Amino acid sequence: MTRRIPPIALCAALLAAGCASTPDEAAFGPWPEEVEVAPPTSGAIYQAGRDVALFENAVARNAGDLIVIRLAERTQASKSATTSTKKSTSAELPGPTVAGRPVSVNGVPVLQMGMENESEFNGSGSSAQSNRLSGEISATVVRRLGNGNLIVRGQKWLTLNQGSEYVRIEGIIRPIDIQPDNSIESWKVANARIAYGGRGSLASANKPGLLARFFNSPLMPF
């Protein structure tokens, strides 16, 4: 028995595939958990969690602390390739002779054969890509690793009259790389994941339509 998919179900599947959010638009995750602070002891001179160092900078050290990440990303890549091949083959098989004369029909040799083949291919391709991202974004220390490194995560949303834009960053930093003003460059963030995008009329205008994305999908056999 043959089952047919209703047109409404097919349109709904195409709409869901086209409207599915990309990984760049997905949130990084929940906010870091709050660190429990020991309750103050009445009458004590020194209280846990309220100490202040006199000879060190007030920079991010523990989960929940804030840090400023200076975005200074700039990459440029180019690639080109050229291929050229040529091949030719020829073979000739003369026909036999009988009584000093070739075998022919109506004066045309019938046992004489020959073959020629020639192929040629020329191909070239080039690719170039460059991007640049600069600015500042505040991030939160999500976790402190055993070796002292910090996992940071932050995002910033800018709502404009034609839509919204966001910047997200996540990675691992070393406390020794943090500047005295509690900032660090983005190129010092290990395993960095930086995302920049937007939503709204401008972002929709720069995105192909639903049918165009469907026919340009890698799953299309044509």
Buried (B, 14 or more C-beta within 10 A) or exposed (E): EEEEEEEEEEEEEBEEEBEEEEEEBEEBEEEBEEEEEEEEEEEEEEEEEEEEEEEEEEBBBEBBBEBBBBBBBEEEEEEEEEEEEEEEEEEEEEEEEEEEEBEEEEEEBEBBEEEEEEEEEEEEEEEEEEEEBEEEBBBBBBBBEEEEBBBBBBBBEEEEEEBBBBBBBBBBBBBEEBEEEBBBBBEBBEEBEBBBEBBBEBBEEEEEEBEEBBEEEEEEEE
